[in-house]
Amino acid sequence: MLPLHYQLSPTCLFIHITIRCAIATMSDITIKPINPDSKRELDNFIFFAWTIYEGNPYWVPPLLMDIRKTLNPRKNSFFQNAQMQLYIAERNGKTIGRIAAIKNDLHNQTHHDKAGFFGFFECINDQAVANALLDTAKAWLTERGMDTMIGPANPSINHEFGLLIEGFDDSPRIMMPYNPEYYIQLLENYGLSIAKKLLAFKIEQEHVLDNPKFVRIANAVRQRSGITVRSANFKDLKNEVSLIKEIYNAAWRDPQFGGYNWGAIPLTDAEMDELAATIKPLANPEMIIFGSVGDKTIGFALCIPDFNYILKQMNGRLFPFNFLKLFTQRKKIEWARIIILGILPEYQGRGYDAVLYHEVVTRSRQFGIKYGEASWILEDNLPMVRAAQEVMSGTVYKKYAAYSVKW
């Protein structure tokens, strides 16, 4: 039997949560839904993050134009198959927290479950405020038939995903999340537990290319299979994106069960187009590569310079002059992130990943890249973990977690 406030109408729920929190904390916590069509309300939701991270030297402010698009159901194709409601928490008229409740129909169709998500979570260090926000997201999901809540998802596993649980003394690489360490206690004290741990590996270029085992495997696979590697062709971006989508959606299937690996959902055509549009201005086509055996494209690697090094200086604003830094400071970037490396299932386990990794690292060196992050990798994906550690000489330097609660 669900607690009473999970069965109330939205209006009654709003009042009930306010009263519940007020009783719990002897203060007035109010939860308010955000109208995404109201610039004032949406900006209040967005800019609250600046309050949380004020003075934090590691946080990278999101570009305002990007976060506004992400949160706009009319501009983000993710919402063709999903719904989302944004909320803020206030005390005495001051914003003290925020959250999004997300129903991802594509996830539920793929995994045959009733899991909803929470995301874009930011909160002062106050358990009562966190409880109120999470209660609100849980109630919204319950009303829509969900029985589980997973997160943080901003807004899905194909975007920024997970909570940083180790590695707080370093800025995130591009398209990776960052959060205060106390969020761990806020989520766990609420009753959320870790569903999966997600690993980020630091790869040092010199260690990789000096690793005789890695070089030997890559060369042996090249000679045995005749695999060829080419750069992405941005002049034919539509077909390149189509290839990536085809391989990605096939590579993340779990052959044992016929479905997708944990949490993975297929990328739609519209999402791939948006991803390409986002990445293209930042990407170096020499670092996005495809591997082919004969006439068959069997895998790809998507590696992006860590533009967070530059975005960190912009405070969320690209214009009027900050965009110039994308050109003037590009050569100062020393990190890159391997976002995706996918191999068609029938070609997995043959060493082709070593060839693609070797190629990416070799090419990155030409552009002044010294370090790479391979992220994220499921902690229990043992073949990928072993490849990152033993073949790539990588070390786990950050850990993230997906949290969940079932009711």
N, C-alpha and C positions, 0 to 999 in steps of 0.2 A: 504494500500500500504506500503510495507516494505521500509525502508531507502535504498538508493542506494547501500551502501556497503554490505548489506546483500544479494545482488543478484549477486555479483561479483564472479569470479573464485577464487580458493584458492591463486593463485599467486597475482592477483590484490588485493584481500582482504588483504593480508599481507602488500602490499605497501600502500594501502589506510588507514589501521588502523595506520600504522606508521606516515603517514602524518597528519591524523586526530588528533592523540595525540600530535604531535609536535606543531600543531597550537594551540591546547587547552591549553598547558602548557608552551609554549615558550621553550620547551626542547625536546630532542630526546628520545621518548619512542619507543622501537622496540619490537614487539611481534614475537617470534620465535617458530616454532613447534619443538618438541623433537622427535628424532628417538629413540624408545625404545631399538633398537639393538646396540646403541652406548653407551658404558659404561660411557664415558666421559660426554655425554649430560645428560644421566639419573642420574648420580651422581650429576651433577650440579643442576638438578631439586630437587633431594632428599635433598642434604645438604643445600639448601637455607633455610630450616626450622631452622637449627642451627643458622643462622644469625638472624632470627626473634626472637627466644627465648633465645638468649644469655643473661645470667644473670637472667633469669626468674626461680625462685626457685620451681615453681609448674609444669612446663612442664616435660613430660616424653618422652625422645627420643625414637622413634621406633627402634626396632631391624633392622639393615640394611638388614640382610638376609630375614626378613619378608617383609619389604616394597619393596625390589627389586622383590620378588616373586609376590607380589600383583600387581605391575605395569607391569609385564611381561605377555603379552597376551598368550604366549605359556605355561606358568606355572600356570596360574590362570584360573580355570575352569569357572569363571564368564564370561569370554570372549567367551565362546561357544555360548552365547546368547546376546552378547553385543559388542559394539565398543567403543574405547576411543582414544582421541588425547590429548597429553600433550603439554602445552605451557609454555614458560617463558617470562617475560618482562625484558628488559634491558634498561639501560640509560647509555650512554657513555661506553658501554662494561661491565657494572656491573649489575648483576642480582638483580632485585628489586621486583619481584613477580612471581607467578606461578599459574597455574590452569589446570584442566582437563575438557574436554567436553566429556560427556558420553551418548551414546544412548543404552538404555537397552530394547532390544526387548521383553524380558520376562515380563517386567513391562507393556509395551504397549499392549501385548496380554492379560494380566491378567485384566487390568483396562480399556481397550478399549479407550485409549486416545493417544495423541501425545506429551507426556511429555518427555523431555530430562533432563539431570542432569549436574550440575557442581560439582567438588570436588577437593580435595587436594589443596584447596585455601590457599595461604599464600601471604601476601602483606605488603609492607612498608605502613606507615600511610600517604598515598597520594591518594586522590580521583581519580585523572586522571589516575594513574596506575591501580587502581581497575576497573575503567570504561573500560579501554583498554582490560584488561583480560576478564571481563565479556562480553564485546562486541564481543570478539573473540569467546568465547564459544557459545554465542547466535547465531552468524553467522554460525558456524560449525553445530549447531543443526538445524538451519533453512534450510540449504542446504540439510539436510537429512529428511525434512518433519515434523520437530517438531514445535509445536506452543506454548510450555510452557517450562520453565526451572526451575528446583527444585534443592535445595541443602542446604548445602554441603552434598554430598554423596561420601564416600571414600571406594569403589566406588558405594555402593548400600545401601538400607535400611537394608540389612542383614549383613552389616559390620559397621564400624564407620559411624555415621550419625548424622547430625544436627550441629548447631552452639551453643556453650555455650553462654547464655545470662545472667545468674545469677550464682554466686558461683565461682568467679575467684581466691579466696584466698585459694584454696585447689587443690591438684593434682587430676587428673582424675583417676577413678577406671579402671581396666583392660578393654580394648576394648571400651573405651569411649573417645570422642574427647576433646581437649582443644584448646583454641585460645585466642588471645589478645582481650580485651574488645572493642577496636576501630573497630574491624571487623563489629560490629553491625551497626555503622554509615556508613561504606563503602558500605555495602550491601543495607541498606535502602536508602541512598542517591542516589544510582544507580537506584532505583525504585523497588527493591525486597521488598515484604511484607511477614509477617509471615503467612504461610499456616497452620501450626500446632505447638502447644507448646508441648514439651516432658518433663516429670517430672522425677526426680531422688529422691527417698525417702531414707532417712537415718533411719536405723532400729537398735536400740540398744538392744542387746541380753537380758539384764536384764529387760528392759521395756516390751519386748515381753513375756517372760516367767513369768513375774509377773502380766501380764494382765489376770484377771480371766475370762473375756469374751472370750478372744482368746483361752485359755486352755479349757474352758467349751465347746465351739463350736467344737474344734478339737476332744475332747474326745467323745462328743455326736455323731459326724459323724462316728467315728470309731466304736462305739458300734452299731449304727443303721444300718450301711451299711456293716460292716465286711471288710472294706478296709484294704489291707495289703500293706506294703511299703518295698521295697528292694533296695539295692545298685546296681549301675551299675556293670556289669560283663565285665571287660576289656579283659578277655580271649575270649569273644564272642562279640567283639566290632562290627563286621559287622552287627549282628542281633540287637544289641542295637541301633546302628545308624539308622537302618531301622525303628525301633519303634519310635525313636524321630522324624524322617522325617514324618512318617505317622501321628503322633499326631499333630506335628507342622503345617503341611499343612492343616489339618482339623480344628484345633483350631482357626486359624486366618481367617477363612472364615466368612463372614457376612451373617447370615442366612436370614436376611431381604431382601437382594438384590441378594443372590446367588453367590456373588463374594467374594473378599477378603476385609478385613478391610483397612482403609486408608493406602495407600502406600505399604501394605504387598504384597510380591510376594512369590510363592512357592520355597522352596529349592530343587535344583536338586540333584540327587544322587551324582554327582561329587562334588558339593559344600558341601554336608554333609560329604563326605569322607575327604575333605580338612579341614573342620572345626574340625572333629574328630582328624585328624593328628596334627592340631595346638594345640588343647586343651589337648590332652592326656598327654603330658609331664608335664603340669601344674596342671592337675586336680587331685582331690582326689576322687576316686570312691565312697567313703562313702558320699560325698556331691552331687553326681549325683544320683537322686533317681527316682524310678518308683512306681506309685500307681496302684493297681489292685483290681477289684471287681469280685470275683469269678475267672474265668480263663481269664478275659478280662483286659488288660492293658489300663487304662483310662486316665492316665496323667503322667507327669514327671516334675521334676524341675532340672534345670542345674545351679549349683552354683559353682563358681570358686574362690579360694583364690586370693586376689588382688596382683598379682605378679608385678604390677607396682611399688610397694614398693622397689622391688629388681631391676627391669629394669631401674628405674630412676638413679641408680648408675652406669650403664653399658655404658652410652653414645652411645648406639646403637650397641655395639660390644659384642658378646657372647664369642668369643675366643680372645686370647689363654686361659685366666684363669677366665674370668668373669662367665662362666657357673658354676663354683664351688659355686658361691653365691646362685644359685638356691637350693642348698642342705644345705649350712651352715647357711643361713639366713631365711630359710623357716619358722622356728618356731617363727620368730619375726613378721610375718604378722598378723595384727590385724583386717584387713578388708576382706570381701568377697563380691562378686557381684552375685546377682541372675540375671542371664542373661535371662533365659527363664523359665516361668512356664506355661505349656500348659495342658489344659483339653479338652477331646473330647467334641464337642458341646452338645451331648445328655446327658452328665454328668455335664454340667456347672450349676451353681446356686444351687448346693446341698451341698456346704461346703467342697468339696474335696480339694479345694485350701488351706483351713485352715489347713487341715491335712498335706499337703505337706510342707507348710510354717513352721508349728510347728516342723516337722521332720528335716527340713534343719537347723533351728535355734538350735535345741537341739544337732544335730550332730556337727554343727560348733563349739559349745562350747567345745567339746572334743579336738579340735585342736587349741585352744587358740584364736579363732575368737571372737572379742568383738562387732564388728559393721558389718552391712550388708548394701549394696546398692541394692535396687530394681529399676532397670532401663532398658530401659526407659518405661514410661507409658504415653499414650496419655492423655493430660489434660482433654479431653472431654470423656474419657472412665470412666464414673462415677462409675460403679461397681468395677473396679480395683482400682480407686482412693479411694473409700470408704473402700475397704478391706485393702489397705495399711495404711490408716489413723486410722480407727476405730478398726480394728482387729489386725493389726500388730503394732499399736502405732507408725507408721512411721511419719516422718516430711519431707516436701519438703525442700531439702537443696541445690538443683541445678536445674536450668531450661535450657532447650535447645530449639531450634526452627528450623523448616524446613522452608526455605524461597522459594518463587516462584514469577515468573513474567510470564505473558501471553502476546502474541502479535498477 
